[in-house]
Amino acid sequence: MLVSLIRDLKPQCYTAAWQAATKTRFVVCVAQPTSGSAAGSRIDLGTALISTGWAFAAVTPNGAPVHAPYIVAQEVAKKQHLGLWQFADVPDPNAIILRDIRNASNQAGQSSNPPANPPANR
């Protein structure tokens, strides 16, 4: 679906935010169809992909939505069993990502603390 949206609609993408620490650029991609029933309208590709179940809404490391409308679109797709949500065993990717972030944070905190009983020098 992503390939066809890009090929057919030739969207323009704009930087919405930049996170220097991770060198991550967040973008918004908008397409403006020139023909058909959608001619003249603006289509947010993120919303289009998420609402049809072929993409997931991102959350911040503390679990807050990066863009609240995307979370709403994802919930609609889930309830309607669209796209990837048609499969009962599709895990929520944000739960996996947040778990991994917490695990990495916990491991980093543990590795920076000296051992409780340092071994004696021999």
Biopython code that builds the backbone (N, CA, C, O; Angstrom):
import numpy as np
from Bio.PDB.StructureBuilder import StructureBuilder

atoms = [
    (1, "MET", "N", (0.830, -1.197, 0.000)),
    (1, "MET", "CA", (0.000, 0.000, 0.000)),
    (1, "MET", "C", (0.868, 1.252, 0.000)),
    (1, "MET", "O", (0.566, 2.222, -0.696)),
    (2, "LEU", "N", (1.936, 1.231, 0.773)),
    (2, "LEU", "CA", (2.820, 2.390, 0.836)),
    (2, "LEU", "C", (3.414, 2.699, -0.537)),
    (2, "LEU", "O", (3.475, 3.860, -0.941)),
    (3, "VAL", "N", (3.842, 1.685, -1.237)),
    (3, "VAL", "CA", (4.425, 1.889, -2.563)),
    (3, "VAL", "C", (3.406, 2.523, -3.501)),
    (3, "VAL", "O", (3.732, 3.462, -4.228)),
    (4, "SER", "N", (2.181, 2.018, -3.489)),
    (4, "SER", "CA", (1.180, 2.576, -4.396)),
    (4, "SER", "C", (0.818, 4.010, -4.022)),
    (4, "SER", "O", (0.607, 4.843, -4.904)),
    (5, "LEU", "N", (0.744, 4.307, -2.734)),
    (5, "LEU", "CA", (0.448, 5.690, -2.326)),
    (5, "LEU", "C", (1.545, 6.638, -2.803)),
    (5, "LEU", "O", (1.258, 7.725, -3.304)),
    (6, "ILE", "N", (2.781, 6.229, -2.647)),
    (6, "ILE", "CA", (3.896, 7.087, -3.057)),
    (6, "ILE", "C", (3.970, 7.198, -4.573)),
    (6, "ILE", "O", (4.135, 8.290, -5.117)),
    (7, "ARG", "N", (3.848, 6.068, -5.248)),
    (7, "ARG", "CA", (3.921, 6.060, -6.713)),
    (7, "ARG", "C", (2.790, 6.888, -7.325)),
    (7, "ARG", "O", (3.020, 7.700, -8.221)),
    (8, "ASP", "N", (1.591, 6.679, -6.842)),
    (8, "ASP", "CA", (0.428, 7.318, -7.460)),
    (8, "ASP", "C", (0.220, 8.766, -7.020)),
    (8, "ASP", "O", (-0.220, 9.597, -7.814)),
    (9, "LEU", "N", (0.532, 9.070, -5.768)),
    (9, "LEU", "CA", (0.205, 10.391, -5.238)),
    (9, "LEU", "C", (1.395, 11.333, -5.101)),
    (9, "LEU", "O", (1.211, 12.536, -4.917)),
    (10, "LYS", "N", (2.612, 10.803, -5.188)),
    (10, "LYS", "CA", (3.826, 11.626, -5.097)),
    (10, "LYS", "C", (3.746, 12.640, -3.945)),
    (10, "LYS", "O", (3.720, 13.849, -4.176)),
    (11, "PRO", "N", (3.708, 12.143, -2.727)),
    (11, "PRO", "CA", (3.556, 13.039, -1.571)),
    (11, "PRO", "C", (4.771, 13.931, -1.332)),
    (11, "PRO", "O", (5.883, 13.626, -1.764)),
    (12, "GLN", "N", (4.536, 15.009, -0.654)),
    (12, "GLN", "CA", (5.591, 15.909, -0.202)),
    (12, "GLN", "C", (5.746, 15.684, 1.304)),
    (12, "GLN", "O", (4.757, 15.643, 2.036)),
    (13, "CYS", "N", (6.985, 15.539, 1.757)),
    (13, "CYS", "CA", (7.237, 15.303, 3.175)),
    (13, "CYS", "C", (7.928, 16.513, 3.777)),
    (13, "CYS", "O", (8.788, 17.134, 3.152)),
    (14, "TYR", "N", (7.537, 16.838, 5.001)),
    (14, "TYR", "CA", (8.045, 18.000, 5.707)),
    (14, "TYR", "C", (8.516, 17.568, 7.091)),
    (14, "TYR", "O", (7.876, 16.743, 7.743)),
    (15, "THR", "N", (9.624, 18.125, 7.529)),
    (15, "THR", "CA", (10.132, 17.807, 8.858)),
    (15, "THR", "C", (9.204, 18.409, 9.905)),
    (15, "THR", "O", (8.911, 19.604, 9.884)),
    (16, "ALA", "N", (8.745, 17.557, 10.822)),
    (16, "ALA", "CA", (7.893, 18.008, 11.919)),
    (16, "ALA", "C", (8.716, 18.196, 13.191)),
    (16, "ALA", "O", (8.415, 19.060, 14.014)),
    (17, "ALA", "N", (9.751, 17.383, 13.343)),
    (17, "ALA", "CA", (10.615, 17.476, 14.526)),
    (17, "ALA", "C", (11.935, 16.792, 14.224)),
    (17, "ALA", "O", (12.031, 15.945, 13.336)),
    (18, "TRP", "N", (12.949, 17.179, 14.984)),
    (18, "TRP", "CA", (14.281, 16.599, 14.832)),
    (18, "TRP", "C", (14.786, 16.268, 16.221)),
    (18, "TRP", "O", (14.744, 17.108, 17.120)),
    (19, "GLN", "N", (15.258, 15.060, 16.398)),
    (19, "GLN", "CA", (15.808, 14.636, 17.683)),
    (19, "GLN", "C", (17.301, 14.410, 17.473)),
    (19, "GLN", "O", (17.714, 13.371, 16.958)),
    (20, "ALA", "N", (18.101, 15.388, 17.876)),
    (20, "ALA", "CA", (19.537, 15.359, 17.607)),
    (20, "ALA", "C", (20.236, 14.171, 18.266)),
    (20, "ALA", "O", (21.139, 13.578, 17.675)),
    (21, "ALA", "N", (19.825, 13.822, 19.483)),
    (21, "ALA", "CA", (20.511, 12.750, 20.218)),
    (21, "ALA", "C", (20.479, 11.425, 19.463)),
    (21, "ALA", "O", (21.455, 10.676, 19.481)),
    (22, "THR", "N", (19.372, 11.137, 18.806)),
    (22, "THR", "CA", (19.243, 9.867, 18.078)),
    (22, "THR", "C", (19.316, 10.064, 16.566)),
    (22, "THR", "O", (19.188, 9.111, 15.796)),
    (23, "LYS", "N", (19.522, 11.311, 16.155)),
    (23, "LYS", "CA", (19.568, 11.648, 14.728)),
    (23, "LYS", "C", (18.308, 11.160, 14.009)),
    (23, "LYS", "O", (18.361, 10.612, 12.908)),
    (24, "THR", "N", (17.175, 11.384, 14.677)),
    (24, "THR", "CA", (15.882, 10.963, 14.138)),
    (24, "THR", "C", (15.123, 12.178, 13.634)),
    (24, "THR", "O", (14.983, 13.172, 14.346)),
    (25, "ARG", "N", (14.638, 12.096, 12.410)),
    (25, "ARG", "CA", (13.830, 13.156, 11.818)),
    (25, "ARG", "C", (12.399, 12.640, 11.711)),
    (25, "ARG", "O", (12.150, 11.604, 11.094)),
    (26, "PHE", "N", (11.467, 13.363, 12.310)),
    (26, "PHE", "CA", (10.056, 13.015, 12.226)),
    (26, "PHE", "C", (9.449, 13.854, 11.112)),
    (26, "PHE", "O", (9.626, 15.072, 11.064)),
    (27, "VAL", "N", (8.735, 13.188, 10.221)),
    (27, "VAL", "CA", (8.182, 13.884, 9.071)),
    (27, "VAL", "C", (6.676, 13.686, 8.971)),
    (27, "VAL", "O", (6.115, 12.724, 9.496)),
    (28, "VAL", "N", (6.053, 14.612, 8.292)),
    (28, "VAL", "CA", (4.652, 14.512, 7.914)),
    (28, "VAL", "C", (4.641, 14.492, 6.399)),
    (28, "VAL", "O", (5.216, 15.371, 5.758)),
    (29, "CYS", "N", (3.990, 13.495, 5.825)),
    (29, "CYS", "CA", (3.918, 13.380, 4.370)),
    (29, "CYS", "C", (2.474, 13.574, 3.927)),
    (29, "CYS", "O", (1.565, 12.898, 4.409)),
    (30, "VAL", "N", (2.282, 14.497, 3.012)),
    (30, "VAL", "CA", (0.947, 14.856, 2.546)),
    (30, "VAL", "C", (0.902, 14.710, 1.031)),
    (30, "VAL", "O", (1.812, 15.131, 0.317)),
    (31, "ALA", "N", (-0.177, 14.104, 0.564)),
    (31, "ALA", "CA", (-0.386, 13.953, -0.876)),
    (31, "ALA", "C", (-1.629, 14.727, -1.271)),
    (31, "ALA", "O", (-2.579, 14.844, -0.497)),
    (32, "GLN", "N", (-1.610, 15.250, -2.479)),
    (32, "GLN", "CA", (-2.751, 15.973, -3.015)),
    (32, "GLN", "C", (-3.126, 15.348, -4.350)),
    (32, "GLN", "O", (-2.528, 15.661, -5.380)),
    (33, "PRO", "N", (-4.119, 14.462, -4.332)),
    (33, "PRO", "CA", (-4.551, 13.834, -5.597)),
    (33, "PRO", "C", (-5.014, 14.892, -6.594)),
    (33, "PRO", "O", (-5.645, 15.883, -6.227)),
    (34, "THR", "N", (-4.685, 14.655, -7.864)),
    (34, "THR", "CA", (-5.074, 15.603, -8.911)),
    (34, "THR", "C", (-6.232, 15.090, -9.757)),
    (34, "THR", "O", (-6.768, 15.814, -10.595)),
    (35, "SER", "N", (-6.616, 13.829, -9.529)),
    (35, "SER", "CA", (-7.738, 13.282, -10.292)),
    (35, "SER", "C", (-8.552, 12.356, -9.405)),
    (35, "SER", "O", (-8.146, 12.023, -8.292)),
    (36, "GLY", "N", (-9.687, 11.953, -9.904)),
    (36, "GLY", "CA", (-10.560, 11.048, -9.160)),
    (36, "GLY", "C", (-11.392, 11.772, -8.116)),
    (36, "GLY", "O", (-11.391, 13.001, -8.045)),
    (37, "SER", "N", (-12.106, 10.993, -7.303)),
    (37, "SER", "CA", (-13.015, 11.586, -6.320)),
    (37, "SER", "C", (-12.290, 12.344, -5.219)),
    (37, "SER", "O", (-12.901, 13.177, -4.549)),
    (38, "ALA", "N", (-11.009, 12.079, -5.015)),
    (38, "ALA", "CA", (-10.245, 12.773, -3.974)),
    (38, "ALA", "C", (-9.477, 13.979, -4.505)),
    (38, "ALA", "O", (-8.721, 14.605, -3.762)),
    (39, "ALA", "N", (-9.661, 14.306, -5.767)),
    (39, "ALA", "CA", (-8.931, 15.426, -6.369)),
    (39, "ALA", "C", (-9.111, 16.690, -5.543)),
    (39, "ALA", "O", (-10.221, 17.052, -5.152)),
    (40, "GLY", "N", (-7.973, 17.358, -5.285)),
    (40, "GLY", "CA", (-8.005, 18.615, -4.541)),
    (40, "GLY", "C", (-7.933, 18.443, -3.033)),
    (40, "GLY", "O", (-7.725, 19.421, -2.315)),
    (41, "SER", "N", (-8.099, 17.232, -2.540)),
    (41, "SER", "CA", (-8.025, 17.026, -1.096)),
    (41, "SER", "C", (-6.576, 16.786, -0.677)),
    (41, "SER", "O", (-5.700, 16.578, -1.517)),
    (42, "ARG", "N", (-6.342, 16.817, 0.620)),
    (42, "ARG", "CA", (-5.012, 16.536, 1.160)),
    (42, "ARG", "C", (-5.091, 15.250, 1.964)),
    (42, "ARG", "O", (-5.979, 15.089, 2.802)),
    (43, "ILE", "N", (-4.170, 14.338, 1.712)),
    (43, "ILE", "CA", (-4.150, 13.059, 2.405)),
    (43, "ILE", "C", (-2.853, 12.955, 3.197)),
    (43, "ILE", "O", (-1.761, 13.024, 2.633)),
    (44, "ASP", "N", (-2.984, 12.789, 4.502)),
    (44, "ASP", "CA", (-1.829, 12.558, 5.370)),
    (44, "ASP", "C", (-1.494, 11.072, 5.253)),
    (44, "ASP", "O", (-2.296, 10.230, 5.657)),
    (45, "LEU", "N", (-0.330, 10.741, 4.710)),
    (45, "LEU", "CA", (0.022, 9.343, 4.499)),
    (45, "LEU", "C", (0.087, 8.560, 5.797)),
    (45, "LEU", "O", (-0.272, 7.382, 5.821)),
    (46, "GLY", "N", (0.536, 9.183, 6.873)),
    (46, "GLY", "CA", (0.567, 8.498, 8.170)),
    (46, "GLY", "C", (-0.820, 8.051, 8.570)),
    (46, "GLY", "O", (-1.019, 6.895, 8.947)),
    (47, "THR", "N", (-1.785, 8.957, 8.492)),
    (47, "THR", "CA", (-3.162, 8.614, 8.842)),
    (47, "THR", "C", (-3.707, 7.559, 7.891)),
    (47, "THR", "O", (-4.395, 6.631, 8.317)),
    (48, "ALA", "N", (-3.405, 7.698, 6.612)),
    (48, "ALA", "CA", (-3.896, 6.721, 5.630)),
    (48, "ALA", "C", (-3.378, 5.327, 5.940)),
    (48, "ALA", "O", (-4.147, 4.366, 5.922)),
    (49, "LEU", "N", (-2.102, 5.202, 6.219)),
    (49, "LEU", "CA", (-1.518, 3.887, 6.500)),
    (49, "LEU", "C", (-1.982, 3.322, 7.833)),
    (49, "LEU", "O", (-2.295, 2.136, 7.930)),
    (50, "ILE", "N", (-2.028, 4.163, 8.859)),
    (50, "ILE", "CA", (-2.428, 3.693, 10.188)),
    (50, "ILE", "C", (-3.902, 3.329, 10.215)),
    (50, "ILE", "O", (-4.270, 2.301, 10.783)),
    (51, "SER", "N", (-4.753, 4.150, 9.612)),
    (51, "SER", "CA", (-6.200, 3.893, 9.664)),
    (51, "SER", "C", (-6.615, 2.679, 8.852)),
    (51, "SER", "O", (-7.702, 2.138, 9.056)),
    (52, "THR", "N", (-5.762, 2.244, 7.933)),
    (52, "THR", "CA", (-6.058, 1.030, 7.172)),
    (52, "THR", "C", (-5.347, -0.193, 7.754)),
    (52, "THR", "O", (-5.452, -1.296, 7.219)),
    (53, "GLY", "N", (-4.620, 0.019, 8.859)),
    (53, "GLY", "CA", (-3.997, -1.091, 9.567)),
    (53, "GLY", "C", (-2.649, -1.524, 9.043)),
    (53, "GLY", "O", (-2.167, -2.594, 9.414)),
    (54, "TRP", "N", (-2.024, -0.729, 8.191)),
    (54, "TRP", "CA", (-0.737, -1.122, 7.616)),
    (54, "TRP", "C", (0.437, -0.380, 8.221)),
    (54, "TRP", "O", (1.561, -0.502, 7.733)),
    (55, "ALA", "N", (0.201, 0.380, 9.266)),
    (55, "ALA", "CA", (1.273, 1.057, 10.004)),
    (55, "ALA", "C", (0.784, 1.238, 11.430)),
    (55, "ALA", "O", (-0.400, 1.069, 11.722)),
    (56, "PHE", "N", (1.701, 1.581, 12.306)),
    (56, "PHE", "CA", (1.373, 1.743, 13.724)),
    (56, "PHE", "C", (1.668, 3.168, 14.165)),
    (56, "PHE", "O", (2.566, 3.821, 13.634)),
    (57, "ALA", "N", (0.907, 3.638, 15.134)),
    (57, "ALA", "CA", (1.119, 4.959, 15.708)),
    (57, "ALA", "C", (2.279, 4.888, 16.695)),
    (57, "ALA", "O", (2.366, 3.945, 17.481)),
    (58, "ALA", "N", (3.155, 5.862, 16.662)),
    (58, "ALA", "CA", (4.313, 5.887, 17.552)),
    (58, "ALA", "C", (3.948, 6.511, 18.892)),
    (58, "ALA", "O", (3.060, 7.356, 18.997)),
    (59, "VAL", "N", (4.672, 6.058, 19.907)),
    (59, "VAL", "CA", (4.553, 6.654, 21.237)),
    (59, "VAL", "C", (5.950, 7.067, 21.698)),
    (59, "VAL", "O", (6.955, 6.559, 21.201)),
    (60, "THR", "N", (5.998, 7.981, 22.641)),
    (60, "THR", "CA", (7.272, 8.424, 23.203)),
    (60, "THR", "C", (7.768, 7.360, 24.185)),
    (60, "THR", "O", (7.013, 6.454, 24.537)),
    (61, "PRO", "N", (9.013, 7.454, 24.627)),
    (61, "PRO", "CA", (9.525, 6.467, 25.581)),
    (61, "PRO", "C", (8.723, 6.362, 26.882)),
    (61, "PRO", "O", (8.797, 5.345, 27.573)),
    (62, "ASN", "N", (7.959, 7.405, 27.218)),
    (62, "ASN", "CA", (7.123, 7.308, 28.423)),
    (62, "ASN", "C", (5.696, 6.840, 28.102)),
    (62, "ASN", "O", (4.838, 6.808, 28.984)),
    (63, "GLY", "N", (5.449, 6.479, 26.841)),
    (63, "GLY", "CA", (4.161, 5.905, 26.459)),
    (63, "GLY", "C", (3.125, 6.885, 25.944)),
    (63, "GLY", "O", (2.016, 6.478, 25.597)),
    (64, "ALA", "N", (3.456, 8.164, 25.886)),
    (64, "ALA", "CA", (2.512, 9.173, 25.380)),
    (64, "ALA", "C", (2.513, 9.139, 23.848)),
    (64, "ALA", "O", (3.545, 8.861, 23.238)),
    (65, "PRO", "N", (1.376, 9.417, 23.232)),
    (65, "PRO", "CA", (1.335, 9.435, 21.766)),
    (65, "PRO", "C", (2.248, 10.525, 21.203)),
    (65, "PRO", "O", (2.310, 11.630, 21.742)),
    (66, "VAL", "N", (2.948, 10.209, 20.129)),
    (66, "VAL", "CA", (3.738, 11.217, 19.430)),
    (66, "VAL", "C", (2.784, 12.168, 18.712)),
    (66, "VAL", "O", (3.013, 13.377, 18.668)),
    (67, "HIS", "N", (1.715, 11.612, 18.154)),
    (67, "HIS", "CA", (0.697, 12.406, 17.447)),
    (67, "HIS", "C", (-0.648, 11.765, 17.767)),
    (67, "HIS", "O", (-0.974, 10.705, 17.232)),
    (68, "ALA", "N", (-1.428, 12.397, 18.633)),
    (68, "ALA", "CA", (-2.672, 11.811, 19.147)),
    (68, "ALA", "C", (-3.636, 11.322, 18.054)),
    (68, "ALA", "O", (-4.231, 10.257, 18.224)),
    (69, "PRO", "N", (-3.816, 12.050, 16.940)),
    (69, "PRO", "CA", (-4.727, 11.541, 15.911)),
    (69, "PRO", "C", (-4.317, 10.173, 15.353)),
    (69, "PRO", "O", (-5.169, 9.397, 14.921)),
    (70, "TYR", "N", (-3.016, 9.880, 15.364)),
    (70, "TYR", "CA", (-2.574, 8.577, 14.871)),
    (70, "TYR", "C", (-3.019, 7.460, 15.818)),
    (70, "TYR", "O", (-3.367, 6.369, 15.366)),
    (71, "ILE", "N", (-3.009, 7.720, 17.108)),
    (71, "ILE", "CA", (-3.468, 6.717, 18.077)),
    (71, "ILE", "C", (-4.951, 6.432, 17.852)),
    (71, "ILE", "O", (-5.385, 5.281, 17.909)),
    (72, "VAL", "N", (-5.718, 7.477, 17.598)),
    (72, "VAL", "CA", (-7.151, 7.308, 17.321)),
    (72, "VAL", "C", (-7.339, 6.470, 16.055)),
    (72, "VAL", "O", (-8.155, 5.549, 16.034)),
    (73, "ALA", "N", (-6.587, 6.789, 15.008)),
    (73, "ALA", "CA", (-6.682, 6.035, 13.750)),
    (73, "ALA", "C", (-6.320, 4.571, 13.971)),
    (73, "ALA", "O", (-6.941, 3.679, 13.391)),
    (74, "GLN", "N", (-5.318, 4.325, 14.808)),
    (74, "GLN", "CA", (-4.907, 2.945, 15.082)),
    (74, "GLN", "C", (-6.007, 2.187, 15.823)),
    (74, "GLN", "O", (-6.271, 1.024, 15.518)),
    (75, "GLU", "N", (-6.638, 2.825, 16.776)),
    (75, "GLU", "CA", (-7.717, 2.169, 17.520)),
    (75, "GLU", "C", (-8.883, 1.808, 16.598)),
    (75, "GLU", "O", (-9.492, 0.750, 16.752)),
    (76, "VAL", "N", (-9.190, 2.675, 15.655)),
    (76, "VAL", "CA", (-10.247, 2.386, 14.684)),
    (76, "VAL", "C", (-9.869, 1.167, 13.845)),
    (76, "VAL", "O", (-10.689, 0.271, 13.642)),
    (77, "ALA", "N", (-8.635, 1.134, 13.361)),
    (77, "ALA", "CA", (-8.174, 0.001, 12.552)),
    (77, "ALA", "C", (-8.207, -1.298, 13.357)),
    (77, "ALA", "O", (-8.591, -2.347, 12.841)),
    (78, "LYS", "N", (-7.800, -1.216, 14.631)),
    (78, "LYS", "CA", (-7.825, -2.409, 15.495)),
    (78, "LYS", "C", (-9.257, -2.929, 15.660)),
    (78, "LYS", "O", (-9.519, -4.120, 15.495)),
    (79, "LYS", "N", (-10.169, -2.024, 15.986)),
    (79, "LYS", "CA", (-11.566, -2.425, 16.221)),
    (79, "LYS", "C", (-12.201, -3.027, 14.970)),
    (79, "LYS", "O", (-13.040, -3.924, 15.059)),
    (80, "GLN", "N", (-11.793, -2.526, 13.802)),
    (80, "GLN", "CA", (-12.363, -3.020, 12.548)),
    (80, "GLN", "C", (-11.555, -4.172, 11.954)),
    (80, "GLN", "O", (-11.891, -4.685, 10.887)),
    (81, "HIS", "N", (-10.489, -4.579, 12.647)),
    (81, "HIS", "CA", (-9.633, -5.692, 12.203)),
    (81, "HIS", "C", (-9.104, -5.463, 10.785)),
    (81, "HIS", "O", (-9.177, -6.340, 9.924)),
    (82, "LEU", "N", (-8.568, -4.256, 10.570)),
    (82, "LEU", "CA", (-8.049, -3.891, 9.254)),
    (82, "LEU", "C", (-6.555, -4.161, 9.152)),
    (82, "LEU", "O", (-5.842, -4.137, 10.155)),
    (83, "GLY", "N", (-6.089, -4.415, 7.944)),
    (83, "GLY", "CA", (-4.664, -4.580, 7.696)),
    (83, "GLY", "C", (-4.055, -5.653, 8.573)),
    (83, "GLY", "O", (-4.555, -6.776, 8.643)),
    (84, "LEU", "N", (-2.965, -5.296, 9.244)),
    (84, "LEU", "CA", (-2.282, -6.253, 10.117)),
    (84, "LEU", "C", (-3.133, -6.661, 11.308)),
    (84, "LEU", "O", (-2.922, -7.728, 11.886)),
    (85, "TRP", "N", (-4.086, -5.827, 11.677)),
    (85, "TRP", "CA", (-4.941, -6.121, 12.833)),
    (85, "TRP", "C", (-5.943, -7.232, 12.534)),
    (85, "TRP", "O", (-6.647, -7.670, 13.445)),
    (86, "GLN", "N", (-6.032, -7.697, 11.305)),
    (86, "GLN", "CA", (-6.937, -8.804, 11.002)),
    (86, "GLN", "C", (-6.402, -10.119, 11.564)),
    (86, "GLN", "O", (-7.129, -11.109, 11.645)),
    (87, "PHE", "N", (-5.127, -10.120, 11.950)),
    (87, "PHE", "CA", (-4.512, -11.322, 12.505)),
    (87, "PHE", "C", (-4.513, -11.223, 14.026)),
    (87, "PHE", "O", (-3.958, -10.282, 14.595)),
    (88, "ALA", "N", (-5.131, -12.186, 14.671)),
    (88, "ALA", "CA", (-5.294, -12.148, 16.126)),
    (88, "ALA", "C", (-3.967, -12.150, 16.873)),
    (88, "ALA", "O", (-3.895, -11.675, 18.007)),
    (89, "ASP", "N", (-2.919, -12.680, 16.253)),
    (89, "ASP", "CA", (-1.640, -12.795, 16.963)),
    (89, "ASP", "C", (-0.683, -11.629, 16.719)),
    (89, "ASP", "O", (0.486, -11.711, 17.093)),
    (90, "VAL", "N", (-1.158, -10.543, 16.098)),
    (90, "VAL", "CA", (-0.295, -9.382, 15.884)),
    (90, "VAL", "C", (-0.119, -8.672, 17.223)),
    (90, "VAL", "O", (-1.090, -8.198, 17.813)),
    (91, "PRO", "N", (1.129, -8.601, 17.701)),
    (91, "PRO", "CA", (1.355, -7.911, 18.979)),
    (91, "PRO", "C", (1.328, -6.402, 18.781)),
    (91, "PRO", "O", (1.546, -5.901, 17.678)),
    (92, "ASP", "N", (1.060, -5.695, 19.854)),
    (92, "ASP", "CA", (1.107, -4.239, 19.806)),
    (92, "ASP", "C", (2.585, -3.841, 19.777)),
    (92, "ASP", "O", (3.296, -4.070, 20.755)),
    (93, "PRO", "N", (3.057, -3.255, 18.687)),
    (93, "PRO", "CA", (4.481, -2.936, 18.578)),
    (93, "PRO", "C", (4.955, -1.950, 19.636)),
    (93, "PRO", "O", (6.106, -2.012, 20.070)),
    (94, "ASN", "N", (4.082, -1.043, 20.053)),
    (94, "ASN", "CA", (4.496, -0.074, 21.065)),
    (94, "ASN", "C", (4.771, -0.750, 22.398)),
    (94, "ASN", "O", (5.682, -0.336, 23.116)),
    (95, "ALA", "N", (4.014, -1.771, 22.745)),
    (95, "ALA", "CA", (4.271, -2.501, 23.990)),
    (95, "ALA", "C", (5.647, -3.157, 23.935)),
    (95, "ALA", "O", (6.373, -3.161, 24.929)),
    (96, "ILE", "N", (6.004, -3.705, 22.796)),
    (96, "ILE", "CA", (7.309, -4.357, 22.633)),
    (96, "ILE", "C", (8.428, -3.318, 22.701)),
    (96, "ILE", "O", (9.429, -3.523, 23.387)),
    (97, "ILE", "N", (8.259, -2.216, 21.997)),
    (97, "ILE", "CA", (9.281, -1.167, 21.979)),
    (97, "ILE", "C", (9.473, -0.582, 23.373)),
    (97, "ILE", "O", (10.607, -0.405, 23.819)),
    (98, "LEU", "N", (8.374, -0.280, 24.065)),
    (98, "LEU", "CA", (8.474, 0.295, 25.410)),
    (98, "LEU", "C", (9.128, -0.683, 26.378)),
    (98, "LEU", "O", (9.921, -0.275, 27.227)),
    (99, "ARG", "N", (8.806, -1.960, 26.260)),
    (99, "ARG", "CA", (9.427, -2.976, 27.123)),
    (99, "ARG", "C", (10.936, -3.009, 26.879)),
    (99, "ARG", "O", (11.721, -3.074, 27.826)),
    (100, "ASP", "N", (11.338, -2.966, 25.604)),
    (100, "ASP", "CA", (12.766, -2.992, 25.280)),
    (100, "ASP", "C", (13.478, -1.738, 25.776)),
    (100, "ASP", "O", (14.616, -1.817, 26.237)),
    (101, "ILE", "N", (12.827, -0.588, 25.687)),
    (101, "ILE", "CA", (13.419, 0.658, 26.194)),
    (101, "ILE", "C", (13.620, 0.552, 27.696)),
    (101, "ILE", "O", (14.676, 0.913, 28.215)),
    (102, "ARG", "N", (12.598, 0.054, 28.398)),
    (102, "ARG", "CA", (12.710, -0.086, 29.859)),
    (102, "ARG", "C", (13.802, -1.087, 30.233)),
    (102, "ARG", "O", (14.575, -0.846, 31.161)),
    (103, "ASN", "N", (13.867, -2.200, 29.519)),
    (103, "ASN", "CA", (14.902, -3.204, 29.794)),
    (103, "ASN", "C", (16.295, -2.629, 29.557)),
    (103, "ASN", "O", (17.201, -2.843, 30.363)),
    (104, "ALA", "N", (16.471, -1.900, 28.456)),
    (104, "ALA", "CA", (17.770, -1.296, 28.153)),
    (104, "ALA", "C", (18.139, -0.274, 29.223)),
    (104, "ALA", "O", (19.293, -0.188, 29.642)),
    (105, "SER", "N", (17.148, 0.495, 29.656)),
    (105, "SER", "CA", (17.390, 1.501, 30.695)),
    (105, "SER", "C", (17.779, 0.833, 32.008)),
    (105, "SER", "O", (18.695, 1.284, 32.695)),
    (106, "ASN", "N", (17.083, -0.238, 32.350)),
    (106, "ASN", "CA", (17.400, -0.966, 33.583)),
    (106, "ASN", "C", (18.791, -1.570, 33.514)),
    (106, "ASN", "O", (19.538, -1.524, 34.491)),
    (107, "GLN", "N", (19.146, -2.137, 32.361)),
    (107, "GLN", "CA", (20.472, -2.736, 32.200)),
    (107, "GLN", "C", (21.557, -1.673, 32.261)),
    (107, "GLN", "O", (22.619, -1.903, 32.840)),
    (108, "ALA", "N", (21.303, -0.522, 31.675)),
    (108, "ALA", "CA", (22.281, 0.564, 31.706)),
    (108, "ALA", "C", (22.479, 1.042, 33.140)),
    (108, "ALA", "O", (23.604, 1.325, 33.550)),
    (109, "GLY", "N", (21.401, 1.131, 33.898)),
    (109, "GLY", "CA", (21.487, 1.548, 35.299)),
    (109, "GLY", "C", (22.235, 0.545, 36.138)),
    (109, "GLY", "O", (22.972, 0.923, 37.049)),
    (110, "GLN", "N", (22.058, -0.729, 35.848)),
    (110, "GLN", "CA", (22.746, -1.770, 36.603)),
    (110, "GLN", "C", (24.228, -1.817, 36.264)),
    (110, "GLN", "O", (25.061, -2.034, 37.144)),
    (111, "SER", "N", (24.560, -1.616, 34.996)),
    (111, "SER", "CA", (25.958, -1.718, 34.601)),
    (111, "SER", "C", (26.768, -0.524, 35.084)),
    (111, "SER", "O", (27.990, -0.627, 35.196)),
    (112, "SER", "N", (26.125, 0.612, 35.375)),
    (112, "SER", "CA", (26.867, 1.779, 35.833)),
    (112, "SER", "C", (27.109, 1.738, 37.338)),
    (112, "SER", "O", (27.927, 2.502, 37.850)),
    (113, "ASN", "N", (26.410, 0.856, 38.055)),
    (113, "ASN", "CA", (26.605, 0.741, 39.492)),
    (113, "ASN", "C", (27.722, -0.270, 39.755)),
    (113, "ASN", "O", (27.765, -1.318, 39.111)),
    (114, "PRO", "N", (28.618, 0.028, 40.685)),
    (114, "PRO", "CA", (29.650, -0.959, 41.002)),
    (114, "PRO", "C", (29.040, -2.159, 41.698)),
    (114, "PRO", "O", (27.993, -2.034, 42.332)),
    (115, "PRO", "N", (29.676, -3.330, 41.595)),
    (115, "PRO", "CA", (29.135, -4.515, 42.267)),
    (115, "PRO", "C", (29.082, -4.295, 43.772)),
    (115, "PRO", "O", (29.901, -3.564, 44.331)),
    (116, "ALA", "N", (28.122, -4.925, 44.419)),
    (116, "ALA", "CA", (27.943, -4.767, 45.863)),
    (116, "ALA", "C", (29.160, -5.265, 46.619)),
    (116, "ALA", "O", (29.573, -4.630, 47.589)),
    (117, "ASN", "N", (29.744, -6.373, 46.209)),
    (117, "ASN", "CA", (30.914, -6.940, 46.862)),
    (117, "ASN", "C", (32.015, -7.108, 45.819)),
    (117, "ASN", "O", (32.130, -8.171, 45.209)),
    (118, "PRO", "N", (32.827, -6.069, 45.608)),
    (118, "PRO", "CA", (33.865, -6.180, 44.588)),
    (118, "PRO", "C", (34.842, -7.300, 44.940)),
    (118, "PRO", "O", (35.160, -7.510, 46.110)),
    (119, "PRO", "N", (35.316, -8.020, 43.916)),
    (119, "PRO", "CA", (36.252, -9.107, 44.209)),
    (119, "PRO", "C", (37.569, -8.552, 44.755)),
    (119, "PRO", "O", (38.014, -7.475, 44.359)),
    (120, "ALA", "N", (38.173, -9.294, 45.656)),
    (120, "ALA", "CA", (39.445, -8.870, 46.257)),
    (120, "ALA", "C", (40.553, -8.987, 45.229)),
    (120, "ALA", "O", (40.553, -9.905, 44.409)),
    (121, "ASN", "N", (41.493, -8.063, 45.271)),
    (121, "ASN", "CA", (42.648, -8.114, 44.360)),
    (121, "ASN", "C", (43.566, -9.237, 44.806)),
    (121, "ASN", "O", (43.839, -9.397, 45.996)),
    (122, "ARG", "N", (44.029, -9.996, 43.861)),
    (122, "ARG", "CA", (44.950, -11.103, 44.186)),
    (122, "ARG", "C", (46.226, -10.941, 43.461)),
    (122, "ARG", "O", (47.126, -11.769, 43.602)),
]
sb = StructureBuilder()
sb.init_structure("model")
sb.init_model(0)
sb.init_chain("A")
sb.init_seg("    ")
for serial, (resi, resn, name, xyz) in enumerate(atoms, 1):
    if name == "N":
        sb.init_residue(resn, " ", resi, " ")
    sb.init_atom(name, np.array(xyz, "f"), 0.0, 1.0, " ", f" {name:<3s}", serial, name[0])
structure = sb.get_structure()
